[in-house]
Amino acid sequence: MPLFWRISLFNSVVLIAATALLLGPVTVSTPVLLTEAAILTAGLVVILIANILLLRIGLGPLRQLARAMTTTDLLRPRVRPKVDGDGEIAELITTFNTMLDRLEAERALSAARTLSAQESERHRVAQELYDEVGQTLAAVLLDLKRVADQAPEEVREQLSQVQETTRASLDEIRRIARRLLPGVLEELGLSSALRSLSDEFTGPSLTVRHDIAAGLPGLGDNADLVLYRVAQEGLTNAARHSGARLVVLSLDRAGDDAVRLRVRDDGRGFDDSGGAAEGAGIRGMRERALLIGADLVVGPARGGGTEVRLTVPVGDRVPDRVA
């Protein structure tokens, strides 16, 4: 029976019973005797307790639904609220769960298109850096060398400094292009790409160690690209924001049906107790993880620092979406 009719029926019974008592032989003395007051008080208490219990039991599923509404995050899929209660309440919870399914599907499709456009744009920019800017700087280097060979001795040193600056700029452009377009991922696979990525981030102030397990199952191009981008973003955050001296990048099996990527640093750590909004980098990682049905956890690491952990299902469990 719907909650509305249950409450209405209970209150109707109470009112009918009270009316029957008033019209019946039952009377109340004036002044009211102690026993009569006790009986009236007990009756009123019973009516109030019955109403409270009825409303508490009937509205309990609505409280659970309200909590689910305030904690739902489309980037962090959770278990749906249990369809409980009768009538309109059960229908409301079912409708809410259906709405979440639709919103998550629409967001996943939108994110897939957005990330696909980002990858296409990265590819275009990287190609332009290689083909246009890189070749132009290479030609400038050749011209500088030819001019330096013909220049007087007093200006050769200055031209040599300009050559070194131009060469350093060319190397930086090539490094940026490699990050935008991970050619090694397409040519040599995920393991080699992660090793190369670790070497790129290793420098005087940061050491990146990699631990890549052998014999990992193939995940497909989409999952490989997501793993690479999440590792890249994790290393970028560690290098720019954590103040870490050491980062460990590992890729291994997580049981028989998943592969796990971990990026752990020894920096300042990750404070998730204040409810601060996540940055664009972390939200981007979550969107990529959703595209392949992976589970992403970003938080404090054991012993201090921050850990990014991405668990990717293997085999038929990986959704076929463009990353």
Solvent accessible surface area in square Angstrom, and as a share of the most:
residue,aa,sasa,rsa
1,M,124,0.56
2,P,43,0.27
3,L,21,0.10
4,F,129,0.54
5,W,150,0.53
6,R,61,0.22
7,I,38,0.19
8,S,36,0.23
9,L,98,0.49
10,F,57,0.24
11,N,55,0.28
12,S,48,0.31
13,V,86,0.50
14,V,29,0.17
15,L,120,0.60
16,I,120,0.61
17,A,51,0.40
18,A,45,0.35
19,T,69,0.40
20,A,61,0.47
21,L,102,0.51
22,L,148,0.73
23,L,150,0.74
24,G,29,0.28
25,P,130,0.82
26,V,85,0.49
27,T,107,0.62
28,V,76,0.44
29,S,44,0.28
30,T,136,0.79
31,P,113,0.71
32,V,77,0.44
33,L,98,0.49
34,L,154,0.76
35,T,93,0.54
36,E,35,0.16
37,A,39,0.30
38,A,60,0.46
39,I,124,0.63
40,L,100,0.50
41,T,81,0.47
42,A,56,0.44
43,G,33,0.32
44,L,103,0.51
45,V,67,0.38
46,V,99,0.57
47,I,57,0.29
48,L,94,0.47
49,I,89,0.45
50,A,29,0.23
51,N,28,0.15
52,I,106,0.54
53,L,93,0.47
54,L,39,0.19
55,L,70,0.35
56,R,147,0.54
57,I,127,0.64
58,G,5,0.05
59,L,60,0.30
60,G,12,0.11
61,P,11,0.07
62,L,56,0.28
63,R,103,0.37
64,Q,85,0.38
65,L,4,0.02
66,A,51,0.39
67,R,143,0.52
68,A,20,0.16
69,M,99,0.44
70,T,113,0.66
71,T,71,0.41
72,T,53,0.31
73,D,45,0.24
74,L,42,0.21
75,L,6,0.03
76,R,94,0.34
77,P,74,0.46
78,R,139,0.51
79,V,146,0.84
80,R,66,0.24
81,P,22,0.14
82,K,155,0.66
83,V,77,0.44
84,D,65,0.33
85,G,33,0.31
86,D,69,0.36
87,G,41,0.40
88,E,97,0.44
89,I,10,0.05
90,A,22,0.17
91,E,116,0.52
92,L,81,0.40
93,I,3,0.01
94,T,65,0.38
95,T,80,0.46
96,F,15,0.06
97,N,19,0.10
98,T,76,0.44
99,M,68,0.30
100,L,9,0.04
101,D,77,0.40
102,R,124,0.45
103,L,62,0.31
104,E,38,0.17
105,A,59,0.46
106,E,94,0.42
107,R,77,0.28
108,A,9,0.07
109,L,95,0.47
110,S,62,0.40
111,A,10,0.08
112,A,11,0.08
113,R,161,0.59
114,T,68,0.39
115,L,6,0.03
116,S,36,0.23
117,A,62,0.48
118,Q,77,0.34
119,E,30,0.14
120,S,70,0.45
121,E,79,0.36
122,R,71,0.26
123,H,88,0.39
124,R,115,0.42
125,V,48,0.28
126,A,0,0.00
127,Q,68,0.30
128,E,80,0.36
129,L,33,0.17
130,Y,81,0.31
131,D,63,0.33
132,E,109,0.49
133,V,59,0.34
134,G,8,0.08
135,Q,116,0.52
136,T,81,0.47
137,L,34,0.17
138,A,34,0.26
139,A,49,0.38
140,V,58,0.33
141,L,22,0.11
142,L,118,0.59
143,D,62,0.32
144,L,27,0.14
145,K,112,0.48
146,R,131,0.48
147,V,77,0.44
148,A,13,0.10
149,D,88,0.45
150,Q,146,0.65
151,A,13,0.10
152,P,76,0.48
153,E,126,0.57
154,E,129,0.58
155,V,53,0.30
156,R,101,0.37
157,E,120,0.54
158,Q,116,0.52
159,L,32,0.16
160,S,51,0.33
161,Q,110,0.49
162,V,71,0.41
163,Q,24,0.11
164,E,99,0.45
165,T,89,0.52
166,T,16,0.09
167,R,97,0.36
168,A,62,0.48
169,S,45,0.29
170,L,7,0.04
171,D,75,0.39
172,E,73,0.33
173,I,29,0.15
174,R,102,0.37
175,R,64,0.23
176,I,69,0.35
177,A,0,0.00
178,R,106,0.39
179,R,51,0.19
180,L,40,0.20
181,L,31,0.16
182,P,10,0.06
183,G,26,0.25
184,V,40,0.23
185,L,20,0.10
186,E,140,0.63
187,E,138,0.62
188,L,124,0.62
189,G,27,0.26
190,L,22,0.11
191,S,38,0.24
192,S,35,0.22
193,A,0,0.00
194,L,0,0.00
195,R,91,0.33
196,S,38,0.24
197,L,1,0.00
198,S,0,0.00
199,D,96,0.50
200,E,43,0.19
201,F,20,0.08
202,T,62,0.36
203,G,32,0.31
204,P,143,0.90
205,S,72,0.46
206,L,12,0.06
207,T,60,0.35
208,V,11,0.06
209,R,146,0.53
210,H,73,0.33
211,D,91,0.47
212,I,21,0.10
213,A,37,0.28
214,A,103,0.80
215,G,77,0.74
216,L,40,0.20
217,P,46,0.29
218,G,74,0.71
219,L,19,0.10
220,G,42,0.40
221,D,126,0.65
222,N,40,0.21
223,A,0,0.00
224,D,30,0.15
225,L,37,0.18
226,V,0,0.00
227,L,0,0.00
228,Y,5,0.02
229,R,9,0.03
230,V,0,0.00
231,A,0,0.00
232,Q,19,0.08
233,E,50,0.22
234,G,4,0.04
235,L,0,0.00
236,T,20,0.12
237,N,39,0.20
238,A,4,0.03
239,A,51,0.40
240,R,176,0.64
241,H,116,0.52
242,S,14,0.09
243,G,54,0.52
244,A,9,0.07
245,R,154,0.56
246,L,51,0.25
247,V,0,0.00
248,V,38,0.22
249,L,0,0.00
250,S,5,0.04
251,L,2,0.01
252,D,35,0.18
253,R,97,0.35
254,A,25,0.20
255,G,55,0.53
256,D,131,0.68
257,D,71,0.37
258,A,8,0.06
259,V,1,0.00
260,R,64,0.23
261,L,1,0.00
262,R,56,0.21
263,V,5,0.03
264,R,82,0.30
265,D,16,0.08
266,D,78,0.40
267,G,18,0.17
268,R,184,0.67
269,G,35,0.33
270,F,55,0.23
271,D,112,0.58
272,D,91,0.47
273,S,100,0.65
274,G,66,0.64
275,G,71,0.68
276,A,85,0.66
277,A,104,0.80
278,E,37,0.16
279,G,42,0.41
280,A,92,0.72
281,G,26,0.25
282,I,22,0.11
283,R,88,0.32
284,G,22,0.21
285,M,3,0.01
286,R,18,0.07
287,E,39,0.17
288,R,15,0.05
289,A,3,0.02
290,L,38,0.19
291,L,0,0.00
292,I,0,0.00
293,G,43,0.42
294,A,13,0.10
295,D,88,0.46
296,L,14,0.07
297,V,58,0.34
298,V,15,0.09
299,G,9,0.08
300,P,84,0.53
301,A,16,0.12
302,R,246,0.90
303,G,91,0.87
304,G,45,0.43
305,G,5,0.04
306,T,19,0.11
307,E,23,0.10
308,V,10,0.05
309,R,76,0.28
310,L,0,0.00
311,T,37,0.21
312,V,0,0.00
313,P,7,0.05
314,V,22,0.13
315,G,55,0.53
316,D,153,0.79
317,R,141,0.51
318,V,27,0.16
319,P,43,0.27
320,D,137,0.71
321,R,89,0.33
322,V,92,0.53
323,A,4,0.03
